[in-house]
Amino acid sequence: MKETYELIIRNGDVVLPGEVRKLDVGVRGGKIAALGQDLQAAAATTVMDAEGQYVLPGMIDMHVHFNEPAFGHWEGFRSGSAALAAGGCTCYADMPLNGNPPTVNKAALQLKAEAASGNSAVDYMLWGGLVPGNLGDLEELAAAGVTGFKAFISNPGGEGEGRFREVDDTALYLGMQKIAALGGILALHAESEDITAVLSADAVRSGRTGARDFASSRPAAAELEAVSRALLYSERTGCRLHFVHISTAAAIEMIHAAKGRGLDVTAETCPHYLVLNEDSMERLGPVAKCAPPLRSAQEQKELWKVLAEGRIDLIASDHSPCPPELKLDPGLTFFEAWGGISGAQSSLELMFHEGVHMRGLPVTQVSALLSGRPARRFGLDHRKGSIAPGLDADLVLLNPKASYTLAAGDLLYRHKHSPYTGMTLSCKVTATVCRGKVIYTAEQGVVSADGGEWLQIYSGQQAL
């Protein structure tokens, strides 16, 4: 009896954990049903020819800001998730800021979930927040299905009384105790507020408000101090930690050493720290502003080194959009401009262009950073992150020879500014499949914009 499939992807170079093999992928019921040679197609089977292309597991982007409720005019679930689909991402985790209200209690989580429902092209998870005064809300958020909790050691910015606020040492320590008791994980923006506030105020007071002045006001020392302090608290509380957007090799080495001491801790970096640097920030202006800031070319080189050595756990975009008037108004100083980079649509292509094509890293290693390792860290690996029978058919076709120059018109964000526009990339996502459904093709664009599901999976229990 012949097997029946709804979709067969033929003749692709299928990127499996640790190897690449020329295989067909058969999909049935939204799951990967078979991997093999010459799978037989029935009359009703959709067949996609992937000859000459990689077939990859969909990217899992654990760090995006879609800003709903109330700030969908910055970026909402519909536009943001469409951009992710076009970039080969099939699952993401939305951060608890900059929506209003921020996701720091169950009622706010419900508003976030309602904004996302029916408006996401791909599957998603939702982070809860740890802020001063919400210890009593953490258990309800965990029970409601947040993937974990996010906190800032430095001021996250924003306006108004309802904004997301940074934690002081007391709130951080007590929060980590509570999260440890709940078996959860804390994602942490690690920059010392004491250091950055003093240096920033001095720079502005002295009229030093350019790109390099901004970078100097948030030095590597601020990241290292905050990472060191958080690791100490993790050791004392037993709280699992995930450091977001680490920008320095020294911080990665510190985190790696803590793993060696038995701490359950991981770290991500972002494509912008690997592709752009201080020179880019000065040349491009505030469109390349982020916190922590872009670092020197030498620091970037060292970050690539620790990545190649396997010390970085995963790659995430930290997509943090805003309207152009908050970013590109020539009347704003660099310090006044919004500090976030729009880049989620380009993450996978950037990493393959720069990591595989330019630097010769194994395709399997880059794929693991984008898919397999985030799935394992955050409890998704029973469903996503790899190409294997029984897992969700979250698949991406990437043409490694389809060179193109990224134009603003290619971007599906609500506001089409990005530091990557004008960059020539040596590869292109040609199709994205989420749970067996083709949701994007390069020819047609996003063909399914509302089929994503909320994965209410609380903080996977696995260490990397």
Backbone torsions as a table, in degrees:
resi	resn	phi	psi	omega
1	MET	NA	129.6	-179.7
2	LYS	-74.2	141.4	172.5
3	GLU	-72.6	148.1	176.7
4	THR	-113.2	140.2	-179.7
5	TYR	-132.1	147.3	173.0
6	GLU	-81.2	-28.5	-177.3
7	LEU	-145.6	136.0	170.2
8	ILE	-126.3	127.7	172.1
9	ILE	-102.5	116.9	-170.7
10	ARG	-102.4	146.1	162.1
11	ASN	65.5	17.1	-179.9
12	GLY	-84.6	161.8	171.5
13	ASP	-87.3	96.7	-170.1
14	VAL	-83.3	123.6	-177.2
15	VAL	-90.1	105.8	179.3
16	LEU	-100.9	167.9	175.2
17	PRO	-59.0	110.9	175.6
18	GLY	85.1	-4.2	179.9
19	GLU	-157.2	161.1	175.9
20	VAL	-121.7	127.5	-178.0
21	ARG	-133.3	145.3	176.1
22	LYS	-81.3	111.1	-173.2
23	LEU	-144.4	162.2	163.4
24	ASP	-93.9	147.7	175.0
25	VAL	-117.4	120.2	178.2
26	GLY	-101.5	134.1	-175.2
27	VAL	-120.2	131.7	176.6
28	ARG	-143.6	132.9	178.4
29	GLY	61.3	30.2	179.6
30	GLY	79.4	-0.3	-178.1
31	LYS	-114.4	158.5	171.2
32	ILE	-73.2	116.6	-175.4
33	ALA	-98.5	-28.5	-176.4
34	ALA	-159.9	147.3	169.1
35	LEU	-124.3	127.3	-178.3
36	GLY	-178.3	-172.4	179.1
37	GLN	-99.9	135.5	172.4
38	ASP	54.3	49.6	175.1
39	LEU	-61.7	139.5	-174.0
40	GLN	-85.4	130.9	-179.0
41	ALA	-100.4	134.1	171.8
42	ALA	-84.3	173.3	-176.0
43	ALA	-60.5	-33.2	-175.6
44	ALA	-88.8	1.1	-176.1
45	THR	-80.1	132.2	170.4
46	THR	-80.6	131.2	-179.1
47	VAL	-119.1	127.7	176.1
48	MET	-113.8	129.3	179.2
49	ASP	-91.4	117.7	-178.3
50	ALA	-109.8	23.0	179.4
51	GLU	-53.9	129.4	178.8
52	GLY	79.1	5.5	-178.0
53	GLN	-121.5	154.0	169.5
54	TYR	-78.8	142.3	167.1
55	VAL	-110.6	114.3	-172.4
56	LEU	-115.6	154.7	165.8
57	PRO	-66.4	143.7	-179.8
58	GLY	-58.6	144.7	176.4
59	MET	-65.5	143.8	172.0
60	ILE	-113.2	107.3	-176.8
61	ASP	-97.2	105.9	-173.8
62	MET	-84.5	9.7	-172.8
63	HIS	-151.6	88.3	173.4
64	VAL	-132.8	156.9	177.2
65	HIS	-121.1	105.6	179.1
66	PHE	-101.7	-5.9	160.3
67	ASN	69.5	7.9	173.5
68	GLU	-93.8	150.9	4.6
69	PRO	-79.7	162.9	169.3
70	ALA	81.4	-26.1	-177.9
71	PHE	-116.1	31.9	175.8
72	GLY	-63.1	-18.0	176.4
73	HIS	-72.3	-12.0	170.2
74	TRP	-83.3	-53.6	172.3
75	GLU	-169.5	132.0	178.6
76	GLY	-113.3	175.8	-178.3
77	PHE	-61.3	-39.1	-175.4
78	ARG	-66.9	-50.2	-179.2
79	SER	-71.1	-42.2	-177.6
80	GLY	-65.1	-43.4	-178.8
81	SER	-71.0	-31.3	175.1
82	ALA	-62.8	-42.2	177.4
83	ALA	-62.7	-41.0	177.7
84	LEU	-62.2	-43.9	179.0
85	ALA	-59.1	-42.3	179.2
86	ALA	-66.2	-22.0	179.0
87	GLY	-96.9	7.6	176.2
88	GLY	87.1	19.2	178.1
89	CYS	-100.3	131.8	-177.5
90	THR	-116.2	-1.1	176.8
91	CYS	-159.6	142.7	-179.6
92	TYR	-145.5	165.8	175.2
93	ALA	-123.8	122.5	-177.1
94	ASP	-90.4	133.4	-176.9
95	MET	-78.8	158.4	-172.4
96	PRO	-79.5	-0.5	172.9
97	LEU	-125.9	154.6	19.1
98	ASN	-111.0	27.4	178.1
99	GLY	-66.8	166.1	178.8
100	ASN	-131.8	109.0	7.2
101	PRO	-81.3	155.7	174.1
102	PRO	-68.0	157.0	-172.7
103	THR	-82.6	76.2	-176.8
104	VAL	-120.1	5.9	173.3
105	ASN	-155.0	173.5	-173.5
106	LYS	-65.1	-37.9	-179.6
107	ALA	-63.8	-41.6	178.4
108	ALA	-67.9	-36.2	176.3
109	LEU	-61.3	-39.8	179.6
110	GLN	-63.4	-40.3	176.6
111	LEU	-62.7	-41.7	177.8
112	LYS	-62.5	-46.4	-178.5
113	ALA	-62.9	-38.6	178.5
114	GLU	-65.7	-37.4	178.5
115	ALA	-66.6	-34.4	-178.0
116	ALA	-79.6	-33.0	-172.6
117	SER	-59.1	124.7	179.7
118	GLY	75.5	7.1	-177.2
119	ASN	-125.2	13.0	-178.7
120	SER	-117.8	131.4	178.9
121	ALA	-72.4	-27.1	-176.0
122	VAL	-130.6	170.2	-178.1
123	ASP	-69.1	157.0	-174.5
124	TYR	-149.8	158.9	171.6
125	MET	-124.7	160.9	-178.3
126	LEU	-126.3	129.1	174.5
127	TRP	-83.2	146.9	164.5
128	GLY	-96.1	171.2	-178.0
129	GLY	-117.6	148.2	168.7
130	LEU	-109.2	116.2	179.7
131	VAL	-135.6	165.1	176.6
132	PRO	-56.4	128.9	174.3
133	GLY	93.0	-0.1	-177.6
134	ASN	-113.8	23.3	177.6
135	LEU	-54.2	-39.6	-177.9
136	GLY	-69.3	-11.8	-179.1
137	ASP	-94.8	-12.8	-170.4
138	LEU	-65.7	-38.9	-177.8
139	GLU	-65.1	-42.1	177.9
140	GLU	-64.3	-40.0	177.9
141	LEU	-62.4	-42.1	178.8
142	ALA	-62.5	-44.9	-179.0
143	ALA	-65.2	-28.2	-178.9
144	ALA	-82.2	-7.3	171.5
145	GLY	104.1	20.6	170.6
146	VAL	-64.7	152.4	-179.4
147	THR	-76.9	-22.7	-179.1
148	GLY	170.9	-160.6	-174.8
149	PHE	-128.4	146.7	-179.6
150	LYS	-117.9	137.6	174.9
151	ALA	-138.1	155.6	175.5
152	PHE	-113.8	133.5	169.3
153	ILE	-86.6	-28.5	176.5
154	SER	-105.5	164.1	-178.1
155	ASN	-63.2	120.8	-178.2
156	PRO	-79.4	-5.0	-177.5
157	GLY	80.5	-170.7	-176.4
158	GLY	99.3	174.5	-173.5
159	GLU	-123.7	152.5	167.3
160	GLY	88.7	166.4	-177.5
161	GLU	-69.1	-27.3	-176.9
162	GLY	-84.9	4.7	-174.4
163	ARG	-73.2	162.2	176.4
164	PHE	-71.1	131.7	-174.3
165	ARG	-118.2	151.7	178.5
166	GLU	-73.0	158.3	177.8
167	VAL	-96.5	144.5	168.5
168	ASP	-87.5	-178.7	-175.3
169	ASP	-61.8	-38.9	-178.9
170	THR	-65.3	-48.1	-179.8
171	ALA	-64.3	-36.6	179.6
172	LEU	-66.0	-48.3	-176.7
173	TYR	-65.0	-47.1	179.8
174	LEU	-65.4	-37.5	176.4
175	GLY	-63.2	-41.3	178.5
176	MET	-66.0	-37.0	174.6
177	GLN	-59.9	-46.0	-178.2
178	LYS	-66.1	-44.4	-179.1
179	ILE	-64.6	-38.0	176.2
180	ALA	-61.4	-42.9	179.4
181	ALA	-64.1	-29.2	179.3
182	LEU	-86.6	-0.9	-178.7
183	GLY	70.2	24.6	-174.6
184	GLY	-97.9	-166.6	-178.7
185	ILE	-136.8	143.5	178.5
186	LEU	-111.5	122.9	172.1
187	ALA	-92.7	131.0	-168.5
188	LEU	-129.0	126.2	167.8
189	HIS	-83.0	110.2	-170.2
190	ALA	-107.4	91.3	167.4
191	GLU	-140.1	136.4	-178.9
192	SER	-71.6	117.9	177.2
193	GLU	-65.1	-36.9	179.8
194	ASP	-59.4	-41.4	-179.1
195	ILE	-74.1	-50.8	-173.2
196	THR	-68.3	-35.9	-179.2
197	ALA	-64.8	-43.9	-179.3
198	VAL	-66.2	-46.9	-177.3
199	LEU	-68.4	-37.6	179.2
200	SER	-66.3	-45.0	179.9
201	ALA	-61.6	-40.1	179.6
202	ASP	-65.8	-41.2	-179.9
203	ALA	-62.9	-47.4	-178.8
204	VAL	-64.5	-42.8	179.9
205	ARG	-60.4	-33.1	-177.5
206	SER	-90.4	0.6	179.6
207	GLY	78.4	15.2	178.3
208	ARG	-95.8	91.8	-170.4
209	THR	-125.9	22.0	178.6
210	GLY	-86.7	-177.5	-176.4
211	ALA	-61.6	-47.4	-179.0
212	ARG	-70.1	-29.0	174.9
213	ASP	-65.3	-41.1	176.9
214	PHE	-61.3	-45.5	178.9
215	ALA	-60.1	-41.1	-179.8
216	SER	-66.7	-27.2	-179.6
217	SER	-77.8	-12.3	178.1
218	ARG	-128.6	67.2	-171.8
219	PRO	-72.6	167.3	176.9
220	ALA	-55.2	-32.4	-179.5
221	ALA	-59.6	-33.0	178.9
222	ALA	-66.8	-38.1	176.9
223	GLU	-68.6	-45.1	-177.2
224	LEU	-64.1	-40.7	179.9
225	GLU	-63.8	-44.6	-178.3
226	ALA	-67.5	-40.3	177.6
227	VAL	-62.6	-45.0	-179.9
228	SER	-59.7	-44.5	-179.1
229	ARG	-64.6	-44.4	-179.4
230	ALA	-65.1	-37.3	177.8
231	LEU	-65.1	-38.3	176.1
232	LEU	-61.2	-46.1	179.7
233	TYR	-64.8	-36.8	177.0
234	SER	-62.1	-42.3	179.4
235	GLU	-62.9	-38.1	-177.5
236	ARG	-79.4	-32.0	-174.7
237	THR	-99.7	-19.8	-173.6
238	GLY	78.1	13.2	-178.0
239	CYS	-77.0	132.1	174.2
240	ARG	-72.3	136.9	-175.0
241	LEU	-124.3	145.9	168.5
242	HIS	-132.0	114.1	179.1
243	PHE	-84.5	126.4	-179.1
244	VAL	-90.8	156.2	174.1
245	HIS	33.2	55.6	176.0
246	ILE	-70.8	134.8	-171.2
247	SER	-112.6	-4.9	-175.6
248	THR	-128.7	143.8	176.5
249	ALA	-64.4	-34.1	-179.0
250	ALA	-63.1	-39.3	177.2
251	ALA	-66.7	-39.8	176.5
252	ILE	-60.3	-42.8	179.7
253	GLU	-64.1	-37.7	178.4
254	MET	-64.0	-42.9	179.4
255	ILE	-67.5	-40.8	178.8
256	HIS	-62.3	-40.5	178.1
257	ALA	-64.2	-37.1	178.3
258	ALA	-65.0	-37.0	174.6
259	LYS	-58.8	-40.9	179.5
260	GLY	-63.1	-24.5	176.9
261	ARG	-87.2	0.3	176.2
262	GLY	100.5	4.3	178.7
263	LEU	-75.2	142.9	178.3
264	ASP	-90.1	88.1	-170.4
265	VAL	-143.3	141.5	177.9
266	THR	-135.7	168.6	-179.3
267	ALA	-144.0	142.9	171.9
268	GLU	-112.9	155.4	161.7
269	THR	-125.2	-179.5	-173.5
270	CYS	-125.7	155.0	177.6
271	PRO	-54.6	-34.6	-175.5
272	HIS	-65.8	-30.3	177.3
273	TYR	-74.2	-21.2	-178.6
274	LEU	-94.4	-23.3	-174.9
275	VAL	-107.4	-31.9	-178.1
276	LEU	-114.2	162.7	177.2
277	ASN	-148.0	-170.7	-177.8
278	GLU	-57.4	-37.1	178.5
279	ASP	-62.5	-41.1	177.6
280	SER	-62.1	-41.6	-177.7
281	MET	-63.4	-41.0	178.7
282	GLU	-68.9	-37.8	-177.7
283	ARG	-73.6	-42.1	-174.4
284	LEU	-86.8	-25.4	-178.7
285	GLY	84.9	-159.9	-172.8
286	PRO	-60.7	-17.3	175.9
287	VAL	-59.7	-19.9	178.4
288	ALA	-107.8	19.7	179.0
289	LYS	-86.0	133.9	175.8
290	CYS	-154.9	170.8	176.7
291	ALA	-135.7	126.7	-4.2
292	PRO	-56.4	156.7	-176.7
293	PRO	-76.2	165.0	170.6
294	LEU	-60.1	145.8	-174.1
295	ARG	-106.2	-177.3	-178.7
296	SER	-68.9	163.8	177.1
297	ALA	-61.0	-35.8	178.8
298	GLN	-67.5	-42.9	178.1
299	GLU	-63.3	-38.7	177.3
300	GLN	-61.6	-42.3	178.1
301	LYS	-60.3	-41.7	-179.7
302	GLU	-69.7	-32.7	177.4
303	LEU	-66.4	-41.5	175.4
304	TRP	-61.3	-35.8	-178.9
305	LYS	-64.2	-47.6	-179.1
306	VAL	-70.5	-28.3	174.2
307	LEU	-64.8	-48.4	-179.5
308	ALA	-60.6	-31.1	179.9
309	GLU	-80.7	-1.4	175.9
310	GLY	85.3	17.8	-176.2
311	ARG	-90.0	-15.0	174.8
312	ILE	-93.2	135.3	-171.7
313	ASP	-85.4	-38.7	-178.1
314	LEU	-160.6	165.7	178.8
315	ILE	-113.8	132.9	175.2
316	ALA	-137.7	157.6	-171.7
317	SER	-82.1	-31.8	-166.6
318	ASP	50.0	47.2	178.1
319	HIS	-62.0	115.3	-174.9
320	SER	-135.2	82.4	-172.2
321	PRO	-85.6	169.0	173.8
322	CYS	-161.4	165.5	174.4
323	PRO	-62.8	150.7	-175.1
324	PRO	-59.9	-30.5	-178.0
325	GLU	-66.3	-20.9	178.1
326	LEU	-87.6	-9.1	-174.3
327	LYS	-118.6	-40.0	-166.8
328	LEU	-113.0	-0.4	178.7
329	ASP	-61.3	119.3	-177.5
330	PRO	-63.4	-15.2	178.5
331	GLY	-78.9	-10.2	-179.8
332	LEU	-86.6	139.6	168.4
333	THR	-75.4	167.0	178.8
334	PHE	-60.2	-36.9	179.6
335	PHE	-67.6	-32.1	-176.6
336	GLU	-80.3	-25.6	-177.4
337	ALA	-66.7	151.9	178.6
338	TRP	-60.8	138.1	-175.1
339	GLY	-101.7	74.1	176.6
340	GLY	-158.1	148.1	-177.4
341	ILE	-107.3	131.7	172.2
342	SER	-89.4	116.0	-176.5
343	GLY	-158.3	3.2	-170.1
344	ALA	-60.2	-31.7	-177.8
345	GLN	-67.6	-21.5	-172.1
346	SER	-105.2	-0.8	-170.1
347	SER	-57.5	-51.3	-175.9
348	LEU	-65.4	-45.5	179.8
349	GLU	-64.0	-40.2	178.2
350	LEU	-61.8	-44.2	-177.3
351	MET	-68.1	-36.1	177.1
352	PHE	-74.4	-38.7	177.5
353	HIS	-61.9	-54.6	-173.4
354	GLU	-79.5	-41.6	-175.1
355	GLY	-78.6	-48.8	-176.0
356	VAL	-84.2	-53.5	-173.1
357	HIS	-74.8	-42.7	-174.6
358	MET	-87.5	-33.7	-172.7
359	ARG	-114.1	-5.0	173.0
360	GLY	74.1	22.7	176.2
361	LEU	-71.6	150.3	177.8
362	PRO	-62.4	140.2	176.2
363	VAL	-55.7	-39.3	-177.8
364	THR	-64.3	-36.2	180.0
365	GLN	-68.0	-45.1	179.5
366	VAL	-65.0	-41.1	178.0
367	SER	-61.3	-41.1	179.3
368	ALA	-63.2	-39.4	179.1
369	LEU	-64.5	-33.5	-176.9
370	LEU	-88.4	-24.6	-169.2
371	SER	-132.8	-64.4	-171.7
372	GLY	-62.5	-44.7	-175.4
373	ARG	-74.4	-41.1	172.2
374	PRO	-61.8	-36.1	177.9
375	ALA	-61.5	-43.9	-178.3
376	ARG	-68.7	-43.2	-176.7
377	ARG	-64.1	-35.0	-172.0
378	PHE	-111.2	25.4	168.8
379	GLY	73.9	24.5	-178.9
380	LEU	-104.9	-4.9	-168.3
381	ASP	-71.8	-8.4	171.6
382	HIS	-78.0	-10.1	-177.8
383	ARG	-126.5	-36.9	-166.3
384	LYS	-138.2	172.2	171.7
385	GLY	100.5	-16.3	-179.5
386	SER	-143.0	164.3	174.4
387	ILE	-102.3	104.4	-178.4
388	ALA	-156.5	146.9	178.4
389	PRO	-55.8	136.7	179.4
390	GLY	96.9	-19.7	178.5
391	LEU	-86.5	161.4	175.9
392	ASP	-54.8	140.0	177.5
393	ALA	-81.5	71.4	175.0
394	ASP	-100.5	103.1	-167.0
395	LEU	-135.1	147.9	180.0
396	VAL	-131.3	133.9	171.2
397	LEU	-99.3	124.4	-178.9
398	LEU	-124.0	119.1	177.3
399	ASN	-87.1	112.0	-174.6
400	PRO	-75.5	-5.0	-178.2
401	LYS	-118.6	8.4	-178.4
402	ALA	-91.3	73.8	-179.5
403	SER	-67.4	138.5	176.5
404	TYR	-155.5	160.9	176.9
405	THR	-102.7	121.2	-176.6
406	LEU	-67.7	124.4	178.6
407	ALA	-113.6	156.2	179.2
408	ALA	-56.1	-35.7	179.7
409	GLY	-65.6	-17.2	177.3
410	ASP	-77.7	-19.9	-171.9
411	LEU	-82.0	138.8	-179.2
412	LEU	-103.0	5.9	175.5
413	TYR	-61.6	161.5	174.6
414	ARG	-63.0	-39.5	177.9
415	HIS	-117.9	120.7	-165.2
416	LYS	-92.7	55.9	172.3
417	HIS	-119.2	140.3	-178.1
418	SER	-160.8	145.2	176.7
419	PRO	-69.1	-9.9	-177.4
420	TYR	-91.8	-10.5	178.5
421	THR	-61.8	140.1	-175.7
422	GLY	90.2	-8.8	-179.8
423	MET	-84.3	136.7	175.6
424	THR	-90.6	122.2	-179.5
425	LEU	-107.7	143.7	-174.0
426	SER	-90.3	4.3	-177.3
427	CYS	-147.8	165.4	-178.6
428	LYS	-150.8	136.1	170.2
429	VAL	-68.7	126.1	179.9
430	THR	-106.9	-20.0	177.6
431	ALA	-161.2	147.4	176.3
432	THR	-131.1	133.7	-178.6
433	VAL	-122.9	126.9	178.2
434	CYS	-119.9	120.0	-176.3
435	ARG	47.9	45.3	173.4
436	GLY	83.8	-4.4	-178.2
437	LYS	-105.2	128.0	177.3
438	VAL	-71.0	117.2	-177.1
439	ILE	-109.6	-13.6	179.7
440	TYR	-153.0	137.7	165.0
441	THR	-133.8	150.7	-179.5
442	ALA	-61.9	-30.1	-178.9
443	GLU	-76.9	-39.2	-172.9
444	GLN	-103.6	-13.7	-173.2
445	GLY	79.3	-156.5	179.1
446	VAL	-74.8	119.4	-176.0
447	VAL	-104.5	-8.4	175.9
448	SER	-145.2	112.5	-169.4
449	ALA	-109.0	2.8	-170.6
450	ASP	-139.1	15.9	-174.2
451	GLY	-93.9	1.5	-178.0
452	GLY	-69.4	146.7	-179.0
453	GLU	-116.0	147.1	173.8
454	TRP	-78.3	118.8	177.9
455	LEU	-93.4	99.5	-176.3
456	GLN	-85.2	71.1	-176.9
457	ILE	-114.1	115.3	-175.2
458	TYR	-86.1	115.3	167.4
459	SER	35.4	87.8	176.3
460	GLY	-47.5	143.9	-171.3
461	GLN	-91.1	8.7	-174.8
462	GLN	-97.3	138.3	171.2
463	ALA	-91.1	152.0	176.0
464	LEU	-87.1	NA	NA
